Amino acid sequence: MDYITTKEAATNWGISDRRVLQYCNDDRIEGVIKIGNMWLIPKTAKKPIDGRTKQGKEQKYE
């Protein structure tokens, strides 16, 4: 399986690197692996729903 870094995921998803780190720490990305202090995210991983937005809250309860 191919992996990408948090910086690459942040660029692909259009969010900050810090937000991707929060998703990793909260186990919201499926298949994520931590090696030392570095997170590896599968290339096929989808961006988690952001529950802070109106759209995210609506999707959360569907």
Backbone as ProteinMPNN parsed JSONL, in Angstrom:
{"seq_chain_A": "MDYITTKEAATNWGISDRRVLQYCNDDRIEGVIKIGNMWLIPKTAKKPIDGRTKQGKEQKYE", "coords_chain_A": {"N_chain_A": [[0.854, -1.177, 0.0], [0.511, 2.243, -0.761], [1.675, 5.221, 0.805], [1.165, 8.569, 2.079], [2.429, 11.697, 3.358], [1.5, 13.841, 6.154], [1.62, 16.482, 5.32], [1.36, 16.281, 2.538], [-1.212, 15.201, 2.405], [-2.659, 17.31, 3.524], [-2.342, 19.271, 1.55], [-3.619, 17.988, -0.615], [-6.248, 17.788, 0.35], [-6.932, 20.38, 0.932], [-6.683, 21.626, 3.426], [-5.215, 22.596, 6.63], [-1.959, 21.487, 7.749], [-1.833, 21.006, 10.457], [-4.504, 20.435, 11.091], [-4.841, 17.993, 9.794], [-3.102, 16.478, 11.354], [-4.56, 16.506, 13.739], [-6.794, 14.997, 12.956], [-5.487, 12.545, 12.599], [-4.542, 11.991, 15.211], [-6.979, 11.717, 16.519], [-7.924, 9.4, 15.452], [-9.474, 9.44, 13.08], [-8.981, 8.969, 10.469], [-8.98, 6.361, 8.281], [-6.843, 3.554, 8.356], [-4.465, 4.801, 8.982], [-1.04, 5.129, 10.007], [1.359, 5.346, 12.588], [4.715, 6.059, 12.766], [7.33, 6.361, 14.772], [7.576, 9.708, 15.179], [6.103, 10.395, 13.031], [3.314, 10.487, 10.883], [1.736, 8.24, 8.654], [-0.346, 8.212, 5.909], [-2.753, 6.433, 4.081], [-2.804, 6.553, 0.492], [-5.302, 6.341, -0.645], [-7.058, 7.221, 1.249], [-9.885, 8.994, 2.474], [-10.963, 12.367, 3.036], [-11.893, 13.179, 6.313], [-15.184, 13.942, 7.625], [-15.904, 17.25, 8.499], [-17.043, 18.199, 11.442], [-17.446, 20.723, 12.421], [-18.622, 22.46, 10.69], [-21.661, 23.574, 9.043], [-22.521, 21.877, 6.965], [-21.077, 19.59, 7.632], [-22.218, 18.885, 10.068], [-24.79, 18.223, 9.255], [-24.273, 15.987, 7.606], [-23.215, 14.309, 9.481], [-25.358, 13.443, 11.028], [-26.899, 11.989, 9.303]], "CA_chain_A": [[0.0, 0.0, 0.0], [1.265, 3.487, -0.824], [1.324, 6.175, 1.852], [1.568, 9.961, 1.918], [2.662, 12.381, 4.631], [0.426, 14.754, 6.55], [1.72, 17.693, 4.49], [0.783, 15.957, 1.239], [-2.657, 15.063, 2.606], [-3.194, 18.664, 3.726], [-2.388, 19.911, 0.235], [-4.651, 17.316, -1.411], [-7.581, 18.023, 0.917], [-7.163, 21.814, 1.048], [-6.756, 22.022, 4.834], [-3.89, 22.798, 7.211], [-1.226, 20.317, 8.226], [-2.226, 20.816, 11.864], [-5.83, 19.793, 11.107], [-4.61, 16.592, 9.433], [-2.536, 15.859, 12.556], [-5.667, 16.301, 14.681], [-7.543, 13.849, 12.457], [-4.691, 11.344, 12.872], [-4.555, 11.756, 16.656], [-8.33, 11.325, 16.918], [-8.256, 8.152, 14.737], [-10.576, 9.71, 12.159], [-8.561, 8.575, 9.127], [-8.869, 4.909, 8.268], [-5.606, 2.985, 7.847], [-3.311, 5.649, 9.301], [0.004, 4.459, 10.782], [2.343, 6.258, 13.17], [6.052, 5.5, 12.903], [8.092, 7.378, 15.495], [6.744, 10.91, 15.328], [5.579, 10.691, 11.696], [2.094, 9.782, 10.494], [1.622, 7.837, 7.257], [-1.754, 8.141, 5.533], [-2.918, 5.758, 2.787], [-3.141, 7.453, -0.622], [-6.721, 6.213, -0.964], [-7.861, 7.704, 2.378], [-10.763, 10.131, 2.198], [-10.967, 13.411, 4.048], [-12.991, 13.006, 7.27], [-16.199, 14.988, 7.673], [-15.604, 18.277, 9.486], [-18.256, 18.431, 12.212], [-17.552, 22.115, 12.858], [-19.365, 23.225, 9.7], [-23.067, 23.229, 8.924], [-22.615, 20.697, 6.108], [-20.547, 18.467, 8.384], [-23.212, 18.493, 11.078], [-25.889, 17.571, 8.56], [-23.789, 14.672, 7.17], [-22.946, 13.521, 10.681], [-26.602, 12.891, 11.551], [-27.63, 11.23, 8.268]], "C_chain_A": [[0.896, 1.236, 0.0], [0.749, 4.467, 0.219], [1.8, 7.57, 1.473], [1.757, 10.562, 3.303], [1.477, 13.297, 4.947], [0.45, 16.028, 5.704], [1.11, 17.458, 3.114], [-0.733, 15.819, 1.34], [-3.307, 16.434, 2.78], [-3.323, 19.403, 2.404], [-3.499, 19.312, -0.622], [-6.059, 17.675, -0.951], [-7.905, 19.508, 1.095], [-7.364, 22.278, 2.484], [-5.339, 22.165, 5.371], [-3.271, 21.477, 7.66], [-1.625, 19.994, 9.667], [-3.573, 20.106, 11.967], [-5.702, 18.31, 10.753], [-4.027, 15.845, 10.628], [-3.613, 15.591, 13.597], [-6.526, 15.118, 14.253], [-6.81, 12.548, 12.76], [-4.73, 10.998, 14.36], [-5.907, 11.277, 17.155], [-8.799, 10.045, 16.247], [-9.428, 8.321, 13.781], [-10.235, 9.384, 10.716], [-8.299, 7.079, 9.153], [-7.535, 4.469, 7.666], [-4.356, 3.782, 8.151], [-2.344, 4.885, 10.216], [0.956, 5.518, 11.332], [3.66, 5.511, 13.344], [6.921, 6.581, 13.536], [7.218, 8.576, 15.76], [6.117, 11.325, 13.998], [4.347, 9.842, 11.411], [2.156, 9.453, 9.009], [0.158, 7.574, 6.959], [-1.866, 7.423, 4.193], [-3.327, 6.747, 1.7], [-4.632, 7.451, -0.92], [-7.633, 6.723, 0.15], [-8.673, 8.927, 1.965], [-10.714, 11.115, 3.355], [-12.144, 13.178, 4.994], [-13.967, 14.185, 7.23], [-15.854, 15.957, 8.794], [-16.902, 18.642, 10.204], [-18.433, 19.856, 12.679], [-18.384, 22.961, 11.916], [-20.82, 22.765, 9.641], [-23.248, 21.963, 8.084], [-22.133, 19.459, 6.848], [-21.518, 17.969, 9.432], [-24.389, 17.778, 10.44], [-25.478, 16.156, 8.118], [-23.579, 13.744, 8.354], [-24.204, 12.805, 11.167], [-27.412, 12.109, 10.513], [-27.432, 9.754, 8.438]], "O_chain_A": [[1.92, 1.266, 0.683], [-0.45, 4.539, 0.486], [2.71, 7.736, 0.661], [1.3, 10.003, 4.3], [0.584, 13.497, 4.124], [-0.605, 16.589, 5.407], [0.423, 18.329, 2.58], [-1.458, 16.272, 0.454], [-4.386, 16.685, 2.241], [-4.318, 20.089, 2.171], [-4.239, 20.042, -1.28], [-6.959, 17.847, -1.774], [-9.052, 19.852, 1.382], [-8.124, 23.213, 2.737], [-4.372, 21.891, 4.66], [-3.967, 20.494, 7.913], [-1.737, 18.825, 10.037], [-3.759, 19.263, 12.844], [-6.378, 17.469, 11.345], [-4.41, 14.705, 10.892], [-3.583, 14.559, 14.267], [-6.944, 14.32, 15.093], [-7.436, 11.556, 13.137], [-4.93, 9.839, 14.724], [-5.976, 10.51, 18.115], [-9.943, 9.633, 16.438], [-10.283, 7.441, 13.685], [-11.085, 9.501, 9.834], [-7.496, 6.592, 9.948], [-7.139, 4.945, 6.602], [-3.287, 3.47, 7.628], [-2.759, 4.107, 11.074], [1.314, 6.467, 10.635], [3.713, 4.463, 13.989], [7.213, 7.598, 12.906], [6.227, 8.48, 16.483], [5.657, 12.457, 13.847], [4.336, 8.637, 11.662], [2.577, 10.28, 8.2], [-0.502, 6.81, 7.663], [-1.146, 7.766, 3.255], [-4.102, 7.67, 1.953], [-5.17, 8.45, -1.396], [-8.856, 6.667, 0.015], [-8.206, 9.777, 1.208], [-10.459, 10.743, 4.5], [-13.273, 12.998, 4.538], [-13.597, 15.293, 6.841], [-15.546, 15.538, 9.91], [-17.759, 19.319, 9.636], [-19.458, 20.184, 13.276], [-18.812, 24.056, 12.281], [-21.159, 21.69, 10.134], [-24.03, 21.083, 8.442], [-22.72, 18.387, 6.705], [-21.63, 16.764, 9.66], [-24.929, 16.832, 11.015], [-26.27, 15.223, 8.249], [-23.748, 12.53, 8.236], [-24.124, 11.683, 11.666], [-28.499, 11.62, 10.821], [-27.97, 8.965, 7.661]]}, "name": "protein", "num_of_chains": 1, "seq": "MDYITTKEAATNWGISDRRVLQYCNDDRIEGVIKIGNMWLIPKTAKKPIDGRTKQGKEQKYE"}
